[in-house]
Amino acid sequence: MPFKRTLLREFEVAFSRNAQPLWFRLIKYLILGSLILCFWKSQLFLKIIAIIFILSLTVHFWVRYKTKAWTQSSGLWKNEENKSKLK
C-alpha cells in the first residue's frame, strides 16, 4: 500500500465516528486534560506526556497489527461499520 494511501487510511480511522464511542472520547480527553492541568508546572510534565504518547502509539500499532491494517474486526474495532471510503 502506498504511503499516502496508508496515511489517509490512518486519518480516516482516527477520526471515524464509529471507531470510538462518544462516551469513550469524552472520558479520554477529560483524563488527558486533567493530567495536563495537574502536571503543567511540574518538572515531570514532559516525561508524563512522552510516556502517554509512547503508550498510545504502542496500543495503536498493536490494534493495527491485530486488525491487519484496519481490514478485519478485532475487539472494539468493527470493520463492517468502518469500511474505508478510499479506492
N, CA, C and O atoms as a GROMACS GRO file, in nm:
protein
  348
    1MET      N    1   0.086  -0.117   0.000
    1MET     CA    2   0.000   0.000   0.000
    1MET      C    3   0.090   0.123   0.000
    1MET      O    4   0.182   0.133   0.082
    2PRO      N    5   0.066   0.217  -0.091
    2PRO     CA    6   0.149   0.339  -0.095
    2PRO      C    7   0.137   0.419   0.035
    2PRO      O    8   0.035   0.414   0.104
    3PHE      N    9   0.244   0.492   0.067
    3PHE     CA   10   0.249   0.566   0.192
    3PHE      C   11   0.134   0.666   0.204
    3PHE      O   12   0.073   0.676   0.311
    4LYS      N   13   0.103   0.739   0.097
    4LYS     CA   14  -0.003   0.840   0.102
    4LYS      C   15  -0.138   0.774   0.135
    4LYS      O   16  -0.215   0.826   0.216
    5ARG      N   17  -0.164   0.662   0.073
    5ARG     CA   18  -0.291   0.592   0.097
    5ARG      C   19  -0.296   0.539   0.241
    5ARG      O   20  -0.400   0.545   0.306
    6THR      N   21  -0.184   0.488   0.289
    6THR     CA   22  -0.176   0.439   0.427
    6THR      C   23  -0.203   0.553   0.525
    6THR      O   24  -0.278   0.536   0.620
    7LEU      N   25  -0.141   0.667   0.500
    7LEU     CA   26  -0.160   0.783   0.587
    7LEU      C   27  -0.305   0.830   0.585
    7LEU      O   28  -0.361   0.863   0.690
    8LEU      N   29  -0.366   0.835   0.467
    8LEU     CA   30  -0.507   0.876   0.457
    8LEU      C   31  -0.597   0.778   0.532
    8LEU      O   32  -0.693   0.820   0.598
    9ARG      N   33  -0.567   0.649   0.524
    9ARG     CA   34  -0.647   0.548   0.595
    9ARG      C   35  -0.631   0.565   0.746
    9ARG      O   36  -0.727   0.550   0.821
   10GLU      N   37  -0.509   0.595   0.791
   10GLU     CA   38  -0.487   0.617   0.934
   10GLU      C   39  -0.572   0.735   0.984
   10GLU      O   40  -0.632   0.727   1.091
   11PHE      N   41  -0.576   0.844   0.908
   11PHE     CA   42  -0.658   0.959   0.947
   11PHE      C   43  -0.806   0.924   0.942
   11PHE      O   44  -0.883   0.967   1.028
   12GLU      N   45  -0.846   0.845   0.843
   12GLU     CA   46  -0.985   0.803   0.832
   12GLU      C   47  -1.026   0.722   0.956
   12GLU      O   48  -1.136   0.740   1.009
   13VAL      N   49  -0.939   0.633   1.000
   13VAL     CA   50  -0.967   0.552   1.119
   13VAL      C   51  -0.966   0.638   1.244
   13VAL      O   52  -1.053   0.626   1.330
   14ALA      N   53  -0.868   0.726   1.254
   14ALA     CA   54  -0.852   0.809   1.375
   14ALA      C   55  -0.973   0.900   1.398
   14ALA      O   56  -1.012   0.923   1.512
   15PHE      N   57  -1.031   0.950   1.291
   15PHE     CA   58  -1.142   1.044   1.306
   15PHE      C   59  -1.278   0.984   1.273
   15PHE      O   60  -1.376   1.056   1.254
   16SER      N   61  -1.284   0.850   1.266
   16SER     CA   62  -1.410   0.782   1.241
   16SER      C   63  -1.503   0.796   1.361
   16SER      O   64  -1.459   0.780   1.475
   17ARG      N   65  -1.627   0.826   1.336
   17ARG     CA   66  -1.725   0.836   1.446
   17ARG      C   67  -1.760   0.698   1.502
   17ARG      O   68  -1.807   0.687   1.615
   18ASN      N   69  -1.737   0.595   1.422
   18ASN     CA   70  -1.769   0.459   1.467
   18ASN      C   71  -1.654   0.391   1.541
   18ASN      O   72  -1.676   0.291   1.609
   19ALA      N   73  -1.534   0.444   1.528
   19ALA     CA   74  -1.417   0.379   1.587
   19ALA      C   75  -1.421   0.383   1.740
   19ALA      O   76  -1.389   0.284   1.805
   20GLN      N   77  -1.460   0.495   1.796
   20GLN     CA   78  -1.469   0.509   1.941
   20GLN      C   79  -1.603   0.574   1.975
   20GLN      O   80  -1.642   0.673   1.914
   21PRO      N   81  -1.674   0.516   2.073
   21PRO     CA   82  -1.800   0.577   2.113
   21PRO      C   83  -1.776   0.716   2.174
   21PRO      O   84  -1.667   0.745   2.224
   22LEU      N   85  -1.877   0.799   2.169
   22LEU     CA   86  -1.867   0.935   2.220
   22LEU      C   87  -1.827   0.937   2.368
   22LEU      O   88  -1.743   1.018   2.408
   23TRP      N   89  -1.886   0.849   2.450
   23TRP     CA   90  -1.854   0.847   2.592
   23TRP      C   91  -1.706   0.817   2.615
   23TRP      O   92  -1.645   0.872   2.706
   24PHE      N   93  -1.647   0.729   2.532
   24PHE     CA   94  -1.506   0.695   2.545
   24PHE      C   95  -1.417   0.814   2.511
   24PHE      O   96  -1.320   0.842   2.580
   25ARG      N   97  -1.452   0.885   2.403
   25ARG     CA   98  -1.375   1.004   2.364
   25ARG      C   99  -1.381   1.111   2.472
   25ARG      O  100  -1.279   1.172   2.504
   26LEU      N  101  -1.500   1.134   2.528
   26LEU     CA  102  -1.514   1.235   2.633
   26LEU      C  103  -1.428   1.200   2.755
   26LEU      O  104  -1.357   1.285   2.808
   27ILE      N  105  -1.436   1.075   2.799
   27ILE     CA  106  -1.356   1.033   2.914
   27ILE      C  107  -1.207   1.044   2.884
   27ILE      O  108  -1.129   1.090   2.968
   28LYS      N  109  -1.168   1.003   2.764
   28LYS     CA  110  -1.027   1.008   2.725
   28LYS      C  111  -0.973   1.151   2.730
   28LYS      O  112  -0.866   1.175   2.785
   29TYR      N  113  -1.047   1.245   2.673
   29TYR     CA  114  -1.000   1.383   2.670
   29TYR      C  115  -1.013   1.452   2.806
   29TYR      O  116  -0.934   1.541   2.837
   30LEU      N  117  -1.110   1.412   2.888
   30LEU     CA  118  -1.118   1.464   3.024
   30LEU      C  119  -0.998   1.419   3.108
   30LEU      O  120  -0.942   1.498   3.183
   31ILE      N  121  -0.961   1.293   3.094
   31ILE     CA  122  -0.843   1.244   3.167
   31ILE      C  123  -0.717   1.313   3.118
   31ILE      O  124  -0.634   1.355   3.199
   32LEU      N  125  -0.702   1.326   2.988
   32LEU     CA  126  -0.584   1.394   2.932
   32LEU      C  127  -0.578   1.539   2.978
   32LEU      O  128  -0.473   1.588   3.018
   33GLY      N  129  -0.692   1.609   2.973
   33GLY     CA  130  -0.697   1.748   3.019
   33GLY      C  131  -0.666   1.761   3.167
   33GLY      O  132  -0.596   1.853   3.209
   34SER      N  133  -0.718   1.667   3.246
   34SER     CA  134  -0.691   1.669   3.391
   34SER      C  135  -0.543   1.648   3.420
   34SER      O  136  -0.486   1.715   3.506
   35LEU      N  137  -0.481   1.555   3.349
   35LEU     CA  138  -0.338   1.531   3.367
   35LEU      C  139  -0.256   1.654   3.329
   35LEU      O  140  -0.159   1.689   3.397
   36ILE      N  141  -0.294   1.719   3.220
   36ILE     CA  142  -0.223   1.840   3.179
   36ILE      C  143  -0.237   1.948   3.285
   36ILE      O  144  -0.138   2.013   3.319
   37LEU      N  145  -0.358   1.968   3.337
   37LEU     CA  146  -0.378   2.070   3.441
   37LEU      C  147  -0.300   2.038   3.568
   37LEU      O  148  -0.243   2.128   3.631
   38CYS      N  149  -0.297   1.912   3.607
   38CYS     CA  150  -0.229   1.874   3.731
   38CYS      C  151  -0.077   1.886   3.721
   38CYS      O  152  -0.012   1.925   3.818
   39PHE      N  153  -0.022   1.855   3.606
   39PHE     CA  154   0.123   1.848   3.594
   39PHE      C  155   0.184   1.960   3.510
   39PHE      O  156   0.303   1.954   3.478
   40TRP      N  157   0.106   2.061   3.474
   40TRP     CA  158   0.152   2.169   3.385
   40TRP      C  159   0.281   2.234   3.435
   40TRP      O  160   0.375   2.251   3.357
   41LYS      N  161   0.287   2.270   3.560
   41LYS     CA  162   0.404   2.341   3.615
   41LYS      C  163   0.509   2.246   3.674
   41LYS      O  164   0.611   2.291   3.727
   42SER      N  165   0.484   2.118   3.666
   42SER     CA  166   0.574   2.019   3.724
   42SER      C  167   0.691   1.990   3.630
   42SER      O  168   0.681   2.005   3.509
   43GLN      N  169   0.801   1.949   3.689
   43GLN     CA  170   0.916   1.909   3.609
   43GLN      C  171   0.892   1.773   3.542
   43GLN      O  172   0.964   1.734   3.451
   44LEU      N  173   0.791   1.703   3.588
   44LEU     CA  174   0.757   1.573   3.530
   44LEU      C  175   0.667   1.585   3.406
   44LEU      O  176   0.640   1.485   3.340
   45PHE      N  177   0.621   1.705   3.375
   45PHE     CA  178   0.522   1.724   3.269
   45PHE      C  179   0.566   1.661   3.136
   45PHE      O  180   0.491   1.583   3.078
   46LEU      N  181   0.685   1.695   3.089
   46LEU     CA  182   0.730   1.642   2.960
   46LEU      C  183   0.749   1.491   2.964
   46LEU      O  184   0.722   1.423   2.865
   47LYS      N  185   0.794   1.439   3.077
   47LYS     CA  186   0.810   1.294   3.089
   47LYS      C  187   0.675   1.224   3.084
   47LYS      O  188   0.661   1.120   3.020
   48ILE      N  189   0.577   1.281   3.152
   48ILE     CA  190   0.443   1.221   3.154
   48ILE      C  191   0.381   1.225   3.015
   48ILE      O  192   0.323   1.126   2.970
   49ILE      N  193   0.393   1.338   2.946
   49ILE     CA  194   0.340   1.349   2.809
   49ILE      C  195   0.410   1.250   2.717
   49ILE      O  196   0.345   1.187   2.634
   50ALA      N  197   0.542   1.236   2.731
   50ALA     CA  198   0.617   1.141   2.648
   50ALA      C  199   0.572   0.998   2.675
   50ALA      O  200   0.556   0.919   2.581
   51ILE      N  201   0.550   0.963   2.801
   51ILE     CA  202   0.505   0.828   2.836
   51ILE      C  203   0.366   0.802   2.779
   51ILE      O  204   0.340   0.695   2.724
   52ILE      N  205   0.276   0.899   2.792
   52ILE     CA  206   0.141   0.884   2.737
   52ILE      C  207   0.147   0.866   2.586
   52ILE      O  208   0.076   0.783   2.530
   53PHE      N  209   0.231   0.945   2.519
   53PHE     CA  210   0.246   0.936   2.374
   53PHE      C  211   0.298   0.798   2.332
   53PHE      O  212   0.245   0.738   2.239
   54ILE      N  213   0.400   0.749   2.401
   54ILE     CA  214   0.457   0.618   2.368
   54ILE      C  215   0.354   0.507   2.393
   54ILE      O  216   0.342   0.416   2.311
   55LEU      N  217   0.281   0.515   2.503
   55LEU     CA  218   0.178   0.415   2.531
   55LEU      C  219   0.067   0.418   2.426
   55LEU      O  220   0.020   0.313   2.383
   56SER      N  221   0.026   0.537   2.385
   56SER     CA  222  -0.081   0.546   2.285
   56SER      C  223  -0.035   0.492   2.149
   56SER      O  224  -0.112   0.427   2.079
   57LEU      N  225   0.090   0.520   2.112
   57LEU     CA  226   0.143   0.463   1.986
   57LEU      C  227   0.153   0.311   1.994
   57LEU      O  228   0.123   0.242   1.896
   58THR      N  229   0.194   0.260   2.109
   58THR     CA  230   0.203   0.115   2.127
   58THR      C  231   0.066   0.049   2.111
   58THR      O  232   0.053  -0.050   2.039
   59VAL      N  233  -0.034   0.104   2.176
   59VAL     CA  234  -0.170   0.049   2.164
   59VAL      C  235  -0.219   0.061   2.020
   59VAL      O  236  -0.279  -0.032   1.967
   60HIS      N  237  -0.195   0.175   1.957
   60HIS     CA  238  -0.239   0.197   1.819
   60HIS      C  239  -0.180   0.091   1.726
   60HIS      O  240  -0.252   0.028   1.649
   61PHE      N  241  -0.048   0.072   1.733
   61PHE     CA  242   0.015  -0.023   1.642
   61PHE      C  243  -0.020  -0.168   1.676
   61PHE      O  244  -0.023  -0.253   1.587
   62TRP      N  245  -0.046  -0.198   1.804
   62TRP     CA  246  -0.089  -0.332   1.840
   62TRP      C  247  -0.227  -0.361   1.781
   62TRP      O  248  -0.249  -0.468   1.724
   63VAL      N  249  -0.320  -0.268   1.795
   63VAL     CA  250  -0.455  -0.287   1.738
   63VAL      C  251  -0.447  -0.290   1.586
   63VAL      O  252  -0.518  -0.368   1.522
   64ARG      N  253  -0.362  -0.206   1.529
   64ARG     CA  254  -0.345  -0.206   1.382
   64ARG      C  255  -0.294  -0.342   1.335
   64ARG      O  256  -0.340  -0.394   1.234
   65TYR      N  257  -0.200  -0.400   1.409
   65TYR     CA  258  -0.148  -0.533   1.377
   65TYR      C  259  -0.258  -0.638   1.390
   65TYR      O  260  -0.274  -0.722   1.301
   66LYS      N  261  -0.335  -0.634   1.499
   66LYS     CA  262  -0.440  -0.732   1.522
   66LYS      C  263  -0.551  -0.724   1.417
   66LYS      O  264  -0.612  -0.826   1.385
   67THR      N  265  -0.576  -0.606   1.362
   67THR     CA  266  -0.682  -0.589   1.263
   67THR      C  267  -0.629  -0.595   1.121
   67THR      O  268  -0.703  -0.568   1.026
   68LYS      N  269  -0.502  -0.630   1.106
   68LYS     CA  270  -0.437  -0.637   0.974
   68LYS      C  271  -0.458  -0.507   0.897
   68LYS      O  272  -0.518  -0.505   0.790
   69ALA      N  273  -0.408  -0.399   0.956
   69ALA     CA  274  -0.416  -0.263   0.899
   69ALA      C  275  -0.561  -0.219   0.880
   69ALA      O  276  -0.597  -0.164   0.776
   70TRP      N  277  -0.643  -0.242   0.982
   70TRP     CA  278  -0.782  -0.198   0.988
   70TRP      C  279  -0.872  -0.267   0.886
   70TRP      O  280  -0.973  -0.210   0.844
   71THR      N  281  -0.837  -0.391   0.844
   71THR     CA  282  -0.919  -0.461   0.745
   71THR      C  283  -0.999  -0.576   0.804
   71THR      O  284  -1.081  -0.637   0.735
   72GLN      N  285  -0.978  -0.608   0.933
   72GLN     CA  286  -1.053  -0.714   0.999
   72GLN      C  287  -1.102  -0.666   1.134
   72GLN      O  288  -1.041  -0.580   1.198
   73SER      N  289  -1.213  -0.722   1.177
   73SER     CA  290  -1.268  -0.687   1.308
   73SER      C  291  -1.185  -0.752   1.419
   73SER      O  292  -1.139  -0.865   1.406
   74SER      N  293  -1.167  -0.678   1.528
   74SER     CA  294  -1.096  -0.730   1.644
   74SER      C  295  -1.129  -0.642   1.763
   74SER      O  296  -1.116  -0.520   1.755
   75GLY      N  297  -1.172  -0.703   1.874
   75GLY     CA  298  -1.205  -0.624   1.992
   75GLY      C  299  -1.318  -0.526   1.963
   75GLY      O  300  -1.423  -0.565   1.912
   76LEU      N  301  -1.296  -0.399   1.996
   76LEU     CA  302  -1.398  -0.297   1.973
   76LEU      C  303  -1.402  -0.248   1.829
   76LEU      O  304  -1.498  -0.182   1.789
   77TRP      N  305  -1.300  -0.281   1.749
   77TRP     CA  306  -1.296  -0.238   1.609
   77TRP      C  307  -1.383  -0.330   1.525
   77TRP      O  308  -1.355  -0.449   1.513
   78LYS      N  309  -1.489  -0.275   1.467
   78LYS     CA  310  -1.579  -0.350   1.380
   78LYS      C  311  -1.558  -0.302   1.237
   78LYS      O  312  -1.594  -0.189   1.202
   79ASN      N  313  -1.500  -0.388   1.155
   79ASN     CA  314  -1.462  -0.348   1.020
   79ASN      C  315  -1.583  -0.311   0.934
   79ASN      O  316  -1.574  -0.219   0.853
   80GLU      N  317  -1.694  -0.380   0.951
   80GLU     CA  318  -1.812  -0.351   0.868
   80GLU      C  319  -1.865  -0.210   0.892
   80GLU      O  320  -1.916  -0.147   0.800
   81GLU      N  321  -1.854  -0.160   1.014
   81GLU     CA  322  -1.902  -0.026   1.046
   81GLU      C  323  -1.803   0.082   1.003
   81GLU      O  324  -1.840   0.200   0.994
   82ASN      N  325  -1.680   0.044   0.976
   82ASN     CA  326  -1.574   0.141   0.948
   82ASN      C  327  -1.506   0.114   0.814
   82ASN      O  328  -1.385   0.133   0.801
   83LYS      N  329  -1.583   0.071   0.716
   83LYS     CA  330  -1.526   0.044   0.584
   83LYS      C  331  -1.459   0.168   0.528
   83LYS      O  332  -1.506   0.280   0.545
   84SER      N  333  -1.347   0.144   0.462
   84SER     CA  334  -1.273   0.255   0.402
   84SER      C  335  -1.347   0.310   0.282
   84SER      O  336  -1.405   0.236   0.204
   85LYS      N  337  -1.344   0.442   0.269
   85LYS     CA  338  -1.403   0.507   0.153
   85LYS      C  339  -1.296   0.534   0.047
   85LYS      O  340  -1.326   0.589  -0.059
   86LEU      N  341  -1.173   0.495   0.077
   86LEU     CA  342  -1.063   0.513  -0.018
   86LEU      C  343  -1.069   0.404  -0.124
   86LEU      O  344  -1.104   0.290  -0.094
   87LYS      N  345  -1.037   0.438  -0.244
   87LYS     CA  346  -1.034   0.340  -0.354
   87LYS      C  347  -0.892   0.308  -0.390
   87LYS      O  348  -0.868   0.227  -0.480
   0.00000   0.00000   0.00000
